[in-house]
């Protein structure tokens, strides 16, 4: 099913709009002609501008506010007239490790603020990002870091708000997402390696292991389709069940840039100890335009070179 065949998208407010996934999803919403309002703690359009260019980025209404503070998000939702909420605001693994209390405030209290606003305003739906980090791993069969603990709590918050207040939601668990603008977070080195290859630079990969690697455009397409879908209940879905190794990623980079100077690592990154399940997602939106590893890496290389030449990454 093509993007043009997906149902209409209600006016949507995007938290974490300045971030990597926020920028990619807003770019795809703009292509769909959707009414979108950005919300973030700072008015940083840098990533969005990289993707769509300054004129298009400047057209997006932007509300600045702290998602953890009182009714700030509720007021922003009212001002925007949004009927759906895309909640992406979060601190990533390194930031949660460095400042656990702030991580909990943003990732857990922020989730509560988002669902309180959705409940109070009777929103049609909430789509939010959880993470593969929420899944159990290791000897303790628990999330491997505080970020994962917070994301697991966010999933349970959504379920309770559905149970107690009927707030419909869908939680999406990305694994490793790569593309222009992915310049922060523990798995950002995948994107950094692709960028290094694009410009003939040396790069040493800091970890090995396996995972599901998805191009940002595919993930943004999934999110946009979900925003147009009739969501009920409080489902949570993985975004892919296909896993490959970091060495496979390096090999795919070298297929696009023969001789790319990417040094592999022998340090494994812990992976979840359970199977992935994208069934709830497929039941909601059907199949989507899946992007192969080679296709995504090739597109990312082209995008980095476009940005270096002074053009928007998405053309």
Secondary structure, DSSP 8 states (H G I E B T S, - for coil): --GGGS-----EEEETTTSHHHHHHHHHHHHHT--EEEEESS---HHHHHHH-HHHHHTSEEEE--TTSTTHHHHHHHHHT-SEEEE-----HHHHHH-HHHHHIIIIIHHHHHHHHHHHHT-SEEEEE--GGGS-BTTTTB-SSHHHHHHHHHHHHHHHHHHHH---EEEEE--EEESTT--SSTTTHHHHHHHHHHTT--EE-S-B-EE-EEEHHHHHHHHHHHHTS---SEEEEES----EEHHHHHHHHHHHSTT--EE----B----SS----HHHHHHH-------HHHHHHHHHHHHHHHHTTS-TT-
